[in-house]
Structure formats: structure tokens, C-alpha cells
Amino acid sequence: MTKKPKPEPIDSENPEWTTQDIKTATPFSSLPATLQTKLRRRGPQKTPPKVSTTIRLSPDVVQAFRAAGDGWQTRIDAALKDWLRTHSPV
């Protein structure tokens, strides 16, 4: 038994662009700098953004956290935060 594909929802407030729409659209880079800045700006962060880093972990540690499913990196972060509550990293 094969699954039937779900039809794409039709959004009457946001119709698909036509070739003419694409031809007459204004590129972002052509907008005034003040508007570009306003459109790029993000709202305030609820928490400070995380820092991207690379660390080497034992295969068994990675395997155990990954085995618990999605969010394994967040759980490693939480485990390290918990450890820092009672230990000094130095």
C-alpha cells in the first residue's frame, strides 16, 4: 500500500510568485540601508546565544547521549552546567 502525497495547502494571502512577480521584484541589496537594517534585526534573545566550538569526547559518552535521541548536544551542555555547580573547572 503506497501513501498518497498530501496536497500542498493553498495560501490565498501569500500566493505563489509568477514569472512577472520575480522580474519586477526589488532585490534586497537595492533597498535603502535603513530598511535593510530593520529587516535584518532580530528581537531580543531570551538567553545569551550559545558559542559554537569543537571538543573531543569519548566515543562511549557520545554514544550514550546520542542513544537518547534528538537534543543530545543540549543534554551534554546541561550535564556540564550541572557539573560546574559543584566543581571548579581549574
C-alpha positions as YAML, in Angstrom:
chain: A
units: angstrom
residues:
- id: 1
  name: MET
  ca: [0.00, 0.00, 0.00]
- id: 2
  name: THR
  ca: [1.51, 3.32, -1.03]
- id: 3
  name: LYS
  ca: [0.77, 6.56, 0.75]
- id: 4
  name: LYS
  ca: [-0.95, 9.29, -1.20]
- id: 5
  name: PRO
  ca: [1.00, 12.54, -1.16]
- id: 6
  name: LYS
  ca: [-0.63, 15.33, 0.79]
- id: 7
  name: PRO
  ca: [-1.68, 18.22, -1.42]
- id: 8
  name: GLU
  ca: [0.13, 21.47, -0.75]
- id: 9
  name: PRO
  ca: [-2.02, 23.89, 1.24]
- id: 10
  name: ILE
  ca: [-3.18, 26.92, -0.70]
- id: 11
  name: ASP
  ca: [-2.43, 30.21, 0.99]
- id: 12
  name: SER
  ca: [-4.63, 32.88, -0.53]
- id: 13
  name: GLU
  ca: [-2.80, 35.62, 1.40]
- id: 14
  name: ASN
  ca: [0.58, 34.50, 0.06]
- id: 15
  name: PRO
  ca: [0.15, 33.20, -3.49]
- id: 16
  name: GLU
  ca: [2.99, 31.59, -5.41]
- id: 17
  name: TRP
  ca: [5.07, 34.10, -7.33]
- id: 18
  name: THR
  ca: [4.64, 34.33, -11.07]
- id: 19
  name: THR
  ca: [7.48, 34.90, -13.51]
- id: 20
  name: GLN
  ca: [6.36, 38.53, -13.78]
- id: 21
  name: ASP
  ca: [6.46, 38.94, -9.97]
- id: 22
  name: ILE
  ca: [10.05, 37.69, -9.94]
- id: 23
  name: LYS
  ca: [11.07, 40.02, -12.79]
- id: 24
  name: THR
  ca: [9.64, 43.11, -11.08]
- id: 25
  name: ALA
  ca: [10.77, 42.31, -7.53]
- id: 26
  name: THR
  ca: [13.27, 44.64, -5.88]
- id: 27
  name: PRO
  ca: [16.45, 42.86, -4.72]
- id: 28
  name: PHE
  ca: [17.18, 43.14, -1.01]
- id: 29
  name: SER
  ca: [20.52, 44.80, -1.78]
- id: 30
  name: SER
  ca: [18.65, 47.59, -3.60]
- id: 31
  name: LEU
  ca: [16.54, 48.51, -0.58]
- id: 32
  name: PRO
  ca: [17.57, 51.57, 1.48]
- id: 33
  name: ALA
  ca: [20.21, 50.73, 4.10]
- id: 34
  name: THR
  ca: [17.88, 51.78, 6.94]
- id: 35
  name: LEU
  ca: [15.23, 49.31, 5.76]
- id: 36
  name: GLN
  ca: [17.81, 46.54, 5.31]
- id: 37
  name: THR
  ca: [18.98, 47.08, 8.89]
- id: 38
  name: LYS
  ca: [15.42, 46.99, 10.18]
- id: 39
  name: LEU
  ca: [14.61, 43.79, 8.28]
- id: 40
  name: ARG
  ca: [17.80, 42.04, 9.42]
- id: 41
  name: ARG
  ca: [17.39, 42.87, 13.09]
- id: 42
  name: ARG
  ca: [16.35, 40.06, 15.38]
- id: 43
  name: GLY
  ca: [14.35, 40.52, 18.52]
- id: 44
  name: PRO
  ca: [15.96, 40.31, 21.94]
- id: 45
  name: GLN
  ca: [17.31, 36.89, 22.86]
- id: 46
  name: LYS
  ca: [15.71, 35.12, 25.83]
- id: 47
  name: THR
  ca: [19.10, 33.68, 26.74]
- id: 48
  name: PRO
  ca: [22.58, 34.56, 25.54]
- id: 49
  name: PRO
  ca: [23.40, 32.80, 22.26]
- id: 50
  name: LYS
  ca: [25.49, 29.66, 22.56]
- id: 51
  name: VAL
  ca: [29.10, 29.58, 21.40]
- id: 52
  name: SER
  ca: [29.99, 27.19, 18.60]
- id: 53
  name: THR
  ca: [33.01, 25.07, 19.48]
- id: 54
  name: THR
  ca: [34.62, 21.75, 18.72]
- id: 55
  name: ILE
  ca: [35.53, 19.33, 21.51]
- id: 56
  name: ARG
  ca: [36.68, 15.75, 21.55]
- id: 57
  name: LEU
  ca: [34.63, 13.35, 23.66]
- id: 58
  name: SER
  ca: [34.97, 9.66, 24.35]
- id: 59
  name: PRO
  ca: [33.00, 7.51, 21.92]
- id: 60
  name: ASP
  ca: [31.03, 5.93, 24.78]
- id: 61
  name: VAL
  ca: [29.96, 9.37, 26.06]
- id: 62
  name: VAL
  ca: [28.77, 10.48, 22.62]
- id: 63
  name: GLN
  ca: [27.05, 7.14, 22.00]
- id: 64
  name: ALA
  ca: [25.19, 7.28, 25.32]
- id: 65
  name: PHE
  ca: [23.91, 10.81, 24.73]
- id: 66
  name: ARG
  ca: [23.01, 10.17, 21.08]
- id: 67
  name: ALA
  ca: [21.17, 6.97, 22.01]
- id: 68
  name: ALA
  ca: [18.70, 9.10, 23.98]
- id: 69
  name: GLY
  ca: [17.64, 10.81, 20.74]
- id: 70
  name: ASP
  ca: [17.50, 14.35, 19.42]
- id: 71
  name: GLY
  ca: [18.81, 17.08, 21.69]
- id: 72
  name: TRP
  ca: [21.87, 15.11, 22.75]
- id: 73
  name: GLN
  ca: [24.15, 18.15, 22.45]
- id: 74
  name: THR
  ca: [21.80, 20.17, 24.65]
- id: 75
  name: ARG
  ca: [21.85, 17.37, 27.23]
- id: 76
  name: ILE
  ca: [25.67, 17.36, 27.22]
- id: 77
  name: ASP
  ca: [25.55, 21.13, 27.79]
- id: 78
  name: ALA
  ca: [23.14, 20.62, 30.71]
- id: 79
  name: ALA
  ca: [25.36, 17.88, 32.20]
- id: 80
  name: LEU
  ca: [28.40, 20.16, 32.03]
- id: 81
  name: LYS
  ca: [26.46, 23.04, 33.62]
- id: 82
  name: ASP
  ca: [25.36, 20.70, 36.41]
- id: 83
  name: TRP
  ca: [28.97, 19.61, 36.96]
- id: 84
  name: LEU
  ca: [30.10, 23.26, 37.15]
- id: 85
  name: ARG
  ca: [27.67, 23.88, 40.05]
- id: 86
  name: THR
  ca: [29.78, 21.67, 42.32]
- id: 87
  name: HIS
  ca: [33.22, 21.74, 40.70]
- id: 88
  name: SER
  ca: [35.79, 24.26, 39.63]
- id: 89
  name: PRO
  ca: [36.99, 23.90, 36.04]
- id: 90
  name: VAL
  ca: [40.55, 24.76, 37.11]
...
